[in-house]
Amino acid sequence: MTADVWADVVGQGNAVGTLRRAVAAAAAGLRRGDDAEPGHAMTHAWLITGPPGSGRSNAARAFAAALECADGGCGTCNDCATALSGAHPDVTVVRTEKLSIGIGQVRDLALRAATRPVRGRWQVIIVEDADRITLEAANALLKTLEEPPPRTVWVLCAPSADNVIMTIRSRTREVRLVTPPDDAVAALLVRRDGVDGATAARAARAAQGHIGRARALARDAQARDRRARVLALPATLTSLEACLTAASELVDTSKKDAAAITDPLDASERAALEEALGLSTRGTKARGATTALNELEKEQKLRSTRLVRDGLDRVLTELTTWYRDVLAVQLGAVEPAGDDGPGLVNAELADAVVAAAAALTPEATLRRIDAVLVARTRIDGNVAPQLAMEALMIDLAHF
């Protein structure tokens, strides 16, 4: 157990300070009376924003634990432990694997928000993907945000405030996280995960402030191997055939990775639904069974689509770091062999980066960076991943 609940929220001094003051104000309000106003430092609805991997979920859970803890987040009591793990009866954590959070789920959360906390402090509802709340669902959420129960706290998380529907974000107080520095991420990997210092430093630099990605690279040899293959990809794009083959392999890998996660979940969910509908014991389908099964299949496809997109997004991120390094060498912004000042993200590939920098002009490198960004936009805009990746590989090619 960590020394306090904020130990894993690294590189976020300003945000943690704001949330600590809110916890203190909330505790003071509880001491004054059952439903007393907690004071200006605390509010009933928060929006925690920050770039991917900056620790939005960790910050939200730490905040919930500190609110539930009689000592303001000691990190050792049962309230802290259960809140951080997601097992606290008064802390609800919502994390969707689908493309959106719909009205049905939000209505269930609103009902939860209206109940009194079991342990007498706060009912905390964390929505980790608030940027995926649909417009219809946002309208359902507005009422509880406008007329909040006195002991309920909403904590919404999103990459930026602009990603959240305006009517929702206007009723929340924003706390902004920043990309944590590499040394802070490395120190976390050493302390929390037992990673050796050199491996932690390499993983933190490669992940560019994404804590979850850094952990995966530090602990998973397969993740490191896949990253190495992506970084080697630009040099192989020497013909149209090579481009189309590379695109197919990338999409197929993302689909296989997604299927490894979704196939057992899909089977379990379908079996549970069929049992609930009585299909395992009846000779005929119960009324509405076909509709329910079709709806489940639709949700499962959405989950698979998101996981495939997430896999391809990791590929695009790695390619961005490669061309960033190439451009930095071309512009003289870094010294590939130097240890002082800003260096290469992919320092272990310094020779290959220098060779690529010599083979391209800075303008050509910028065009390739733009192509990666366009591919991300296309995939987010529901362009077929195969087409988006084929277009990208051709744009990155050297023929």
N, C-alpha and C positions, 0 to 999 in steps of 0.2 A: 504494500500500500504506500502511496506517495505521501510526502510530508504534509501537503495540503492539496485541495482539489484543483488548484490552478497550476500544478507542477508541469502538466503536459501541454499547457497552453503557452507555447514558446514564442518569444519574440514579439509579444503583444502587450507591452507595458501599459500603454495608454488605454487600450480596451479593457484590460483586466482592472485597472484603476477605476474606470467608470462602473464596471459591474460590482466591484467590491463596495463602492460607495452605495450602490443601489441595495446590496444585501444588508449593509449596516442600517440604511433607512428603513428597509422592510422589517428588520428585527426590532427597531425602535417603535415602529407602528404597532407591532404585535404586543409589545410591552405596555403600550398606552391603552389598549383595549382590543376586543375581539375583531371588530371591523374598522378600526381607526385608519385614517389616511396615513400612508407610509411616509409621506414627505416628498419634496420635489425631486430628490435623487432617484426615486423609484417610480416606476410606472407599470401598467398592467400589460403592455404589449411592446415587445422588442423586436428589432430586425437586425440580426447579426450578418454582416456582409464581409466578403473578402474573396480573394482569388482562390481557385481550386487548390486544395491541399493546405491552405493556411490554418486550418483547425477550427472551422466554424462549428462543427459538431462537438468537438472537444470543449470549446468555449461554452456552448449552450448547455451541455451536460454538467460542466463545472458550475455554471451559474445556478442550475437547478439544484445541484447537491448543496451548494452554499446556502440557498434559500431554505432548504429542508433541514439543514444542520443547526442544532441549537448553539453551536460555537462558530457559526458563520463559515463553515467549510474546512473543518479540521483535517479531513482526509482519512481518518481512522475509525470513525463511528459507523454504525450500521446504516444510518441515513445517507451518509456520504457514499459508502460502498454500493448500496443498492441503487442510488440515484445515478451514479456513474456507470453502472452495469446495465441499467434499464429495467431493474426489478423493483423499484420503489413503487408502492401502490398509488402515490400521488404525483408521479412523474410519467407522462405519456410521451413516447417518442415515435414520430411518424416519419418513415423513410420509404419513399415509393421506388419500386423498380420499373415502373411503367413510365410512359411519356408524360403523364399528367396526373394531377390529383383532382378527382371529380366531386360533384356536389354531394353524393351519398356519403363519401368519407368525411367531408367537412361537416355535414350535419351530425354525424356520429361524434365528431370532436366537439361540436357545440354542446351536445348533450352532456358529454364528459365534463366540459368546462363549467357547466351549471351545477355540478355536484360539489358538496363540501369536501374538503380534504380529509382523508381517513385519519391521518395522524395529527391533524389540527393546525398545521402551518400553512402551506400553500399547495394549490392544485396547479401544477406546471405542465404545460403542453408544448412540446418541441416539435416543430415541423421543419425537417432538415432540407426539404426541397420546395420551399415556398414559391420559388420561381416557376414551379410546374402546376400551381393552382389555376384552374380554368376560370374564365370570366364568370360563368354561372356559379361555380363554387365560391368565388370571391364574394359575390353578392350574398351568398348564404352566410359567409363569415363576418360580414360587416356588422350585423346586428349585435353579435356577442362582443365585437371590438368596440362598438359605440356605447353599449350598455353592459360593461363587464361585471361579472359577479365580484364581490369585494375581495375574495381570497384566491382568485385565479390569475395566473400569469401566462401569457402566450410568448413563446420565443420562436420567431421565424428565422430561417436561414436561407441565404441566397448569395450568388456571386456578387451581385451589386444591387443597389436600390432600383436601378432602371429595369432590372429583370422582374420586378414584382409589380403587379397591377397597381396603378396609382392610388385607387381608393383604399387599398390595403396599406401601402407604405405610408400614406399620409396620416394613418392612425397608429403608427408605431414610432418608437424612438430608435434611431439607427446607431449601431456600434460597428465601426469599421475595423476589420483586421487588415494587416499588411502581409506581404510575403515575408516569412521569417528568414533571417540570415542563415547562411549555410552552417556557420559554426554552432548556432543554436540548435538546428536540426540534428547535426552530428552529435552534439552533446546529449540530446534526448535519446538518440539511438543507442549510445553507449550506456546511459543510465538505465533506461527503461527496458531495452531489448538485449542488453549484454553484447552488443556488436563491438568488435575491436575498433580502435580509434581510426586507423588508416582506412578500413573498409567503410566506416561510418562517414568519414570525410568525403570519400569518392562518391558514395551513394547520395549524400546530401547535395553535392555540387551537380551531379547528373540530374537529380530530380528538380533542381531550380526552385527550392522552397516548398515543394509538394511533399508534405510529411508522409502521407500514405505511400506514395510512390518511392520515396527514399527508403522506407522500411522494407518494401518489397524488393528493391534492388540490393539492399544490404543482406537480406536473409534468404533470397530465392535465386539459386543459380540459373534456373530456367528463365526467370525474368531478365537476368543480366544477358543471357545468351540471345534472347529475342531482341533486346535492345541493340546488341552488337550487330545482329543481322540487318536491322533497320538502318543503322548508321552506315553499313557497308553497301546499302542498296544503290545510292546515287551513282557509284562507280560502275555498276553493272548495267545501267540503262543506255546501252549502245545501239539498240535497234528497236524497231516497232514491236517485233515479236517479244523482245526482252521486257518491254514496257507492259504489254498486255499480260504476259506471264506473271510479272511482279505484282500487278494489280490483282490478278486472280488469287495469287497465293496469300496476299495480305487480307483480302476479303474472306477467303476460305478459312484462314487461321482465326480471324475474329468470330466467324460463325461457329467454328468448332469450340472455341473457348466459351462462347455464349451457351452453346448446347450442353457443354459439360456442367454448367450451372443450372440451366433451365430444365433439362430433360428429367432429372429426378424430382424437381419441384413440380413440374407439369403433371407427372404421373401421380404424385402424392395428392395434389390438389384435385385432380379428376376423380381419383378413388374416393376421396373424402366427400366430394359433391355427390357422386353416384350413390354412396351409402346414405347420405342425408336425404336424397330423393327416393330412396328405396329401390333403386335399380338393381341392386345386387340380390334382392330377394323376390322381386316381382317379375312376372312374365311380360308385363306391359309397362310402358313409361308412364310415370306420374304426370299429372297435368303441369305444364310449364317446364318439363324436364328439358326438352329440346332447346327452349329459349335460354335456360340457365346454362346448359352445356355450351351453347354457342357464345354466350357472353363470357364464360370462362376462357374459351379458346381465344376470343378476341383480346382479352386482357393478357393472356400468356404470350400472344404474338407481339403485343406492345412491349412487354418486358424483354423479350428476345431482341426486338429492334433496338431498344435502348442499350442493351449490353453490347450488341454489335457496333453501334455507334461509339460507345465508350472505348471499345478496343481499337477502333480506327483512329479515334482522337488521340490515343496514346502514341500511335504511329506518327501522326501529324506533329505532335509535340516533339518527339525525338528528331524528326526531320528539321523542325524549326531550329533546334539547338545546333544541329550540324551546319546549317547555312548561316546561322548567327556566328559560329566560330570562323567559317570561311570568310565572311564579310569583315569580321574583326581583324583578321590577319591581313586582308587586302588593304584595309584602311590604316593599318599600323596601330590599331587601338590596343592590341595585346602583343606581348612577346611570347611566342609559343613555348620557348624553353625556359622562360623566366618564372621565378617564384614570387616576385613582388608585384603588387597591384593586381588589377583585374586580369584574369587569365582565361584559358579556354574552358568551356563547359566539359568538353570531351578531351581532356588533357592527355589521356592514354592513347589518343589517336592523333597526336600532334603532327607526326610525319604525313599522315594521309590528309589532314586538314591543309597543311602547307602545300601539298601537291595539288589539291583541288583549288586552292586559292590562286595558284599559278596558272591553272588551266582555264579559269574564268575571269571575266572582268567584274568589277563591283556592280555594274549595271545588270549583268547577267545573273549575278547572285541575288540581287534585289528582286528581279523578276521571279526567281524561283521561290523566294520567301513569300512574295505576293501570291504565287500559285498555290502554295500550301494553305494560306489563309482563305483563298477562294474555295478550295476543296472543303475546308471545314464549314464554310457558309453553305455550300451546296448540300452537304450531308445533313446539316441542321435543317435545311429547307426541303428535306424529303426527296432529294435527287437520289436515284438508285445508287447505293454504295459502289457497285461495280463500275458504273459509268463515271462517277466522280473520281474514283481512284485511277481508272484508265486515263482520264484526261490529265490528272496530276502527273502520273508517271511520264506521259509524253511531254508535258511542260518541263519536267526535270531532266529530260534526256540530253545526251551529248552527241546526237547524230544529226 
